Amino acid sequence: QVQLVESGGGLVQAGGSLRLSCAASGRTNSNYAMGWFRQTPGKEREFVAAISWSGGTTYYADSVKGRFTIDRANAKNTVYLQMDSLKPEDTAVYYCAATPAASGTFYIRAASYNYWGQGTQVTVSS
C-alpha cells in the first residue's frame, strides 16, 4: 500500500502561483508513475499532468500546458505541481495519484492509478 498526502492548496488571485506537493509513504520501494487530477462539483475527475518514475517524461492537459509544471524528487518520495498564471477556471480540488509503472511510463486516465490522495482545494479568485 502507498499513502499519498497533498499539501499547498489555498486561495490565490488570478495570475498568481501555487506549488502543490504530494508526499508518498508506505511501499515506496517500487517504481511509480505519478499524476495530478482535479475535480469540481458535479464533474468527472479531470487529468492535469503526469510524470514517469524517472521524471524524464511528462505530459500535460492542453488547458494547463505552458502554465503548470510537474516534477518529482524520488529521494523525498514527493511529486510537485507548480501552477503559474492561475485562472479562475483552475479552481478545483486537486488530487495526487500513483501507480506502479515501468521507468518511462506515464498515464493520463484516472482508472490507471491505484492510489489516491485525499485532495487539496485550490481556489482562484478573479
N, C-alpha and C positions, 0 to 999 in steps of 0.2 A: 504494500500500500504506500501511496505517496500523498502527503498532505500539502496543500497549497494555500498560502495566505497572501492576499493582496493588500497593498497599502499605497498611500499617496494621493488618493482621490480628494476632491474638495470642490469649492466654489471658486470660479475664476471668471474674469471678464473676457468677452470676445477679443481675440487677438493675443491672449495670454498663453502661458505654458504650464503644463503639469508633467511630472515624471512619476509614473506608476511603477511599483516594484511587486514582484511575486517571489516569495521565498518558499522553496520546497524542502520538505523534511520527510523522514521515513526511508523507504528503499530508493535512495538516490544513487545507488552504485551502478545503475543501468543507464544506457543512452536514452534520452528523452527528447523528442521534438516538443516544442512549446508553442503556444498560440495565445493571442488575445482576442476576445469576442466582446460584444456589447449588446445590451438589450434595453428596450424601452417598454413601458406598459402596453400590453396588447399586441406586441410584435414578437416575431421569432428572433432568436439569438442570431446576431449578425457577425460575420467574420471581420476582423480588423487587421491582424498581422500574424505572421507565423515565422518561426526560425528553426533551423535544423539543429541537431545536437552540437555539431561542430561550430555553429554560428556562422558558417561560411555561406549559407543560403538563407535568404529572407524573401518574404512575399507579402504584398500589401493589397488591401482593398483599394479600388480606384478612388473611393471617397476620401481616403486619408493619405494617399501616395504623395510624397513631397512635403508632408506636414508632420507625419509620425515616423518614429524610428524605433525598431525593436532591436534589442541586443541582449546578451546574456554573459554572466560571469559564472562559469561552471564551478570554479573553485569555491564560490559562495553559494552554489545551488540557487541562483537568483536570475530571473529574467526581468527586463525593464521595458517600459514603453514610454519613450519621450514624445510628448504631444505638444507641438508648437502651432501657432496661428489657429488657435481653437475657435470653433464656431458654435453658435447655439445648437445647431443640429448634431453636434458631438455629445450633447447631454445624454447620459445613459448610465446604467450600471455596467461596469467593465469587469469581465471575468478572465482569469488566467486558466489555461488548460495545459495538460501534459499527457503524453502517451509514449510508450516505448517505440523506438524507431531506429533504423539504420542511420549512420552518421550524417549523410547528406540529405535526408528525407525531411519533408515538412508536410503538413496537412492543412486544408482550408475548410473542411467540413466539420461541424461540431460533433457529428456522430463518430468521427475518427478518434476522438480523445477519450481516454479512460478516466482521467482525474480532473477535477474542477475545484477552483477556489470558491469562496463564499461571495465574492464580488465587492467592488468598491464604487461608490457613487461619484460620478463626475458631473458637475453642473456648470454650464457656460452661460453667463448672462449677457444679454445684448446691450 
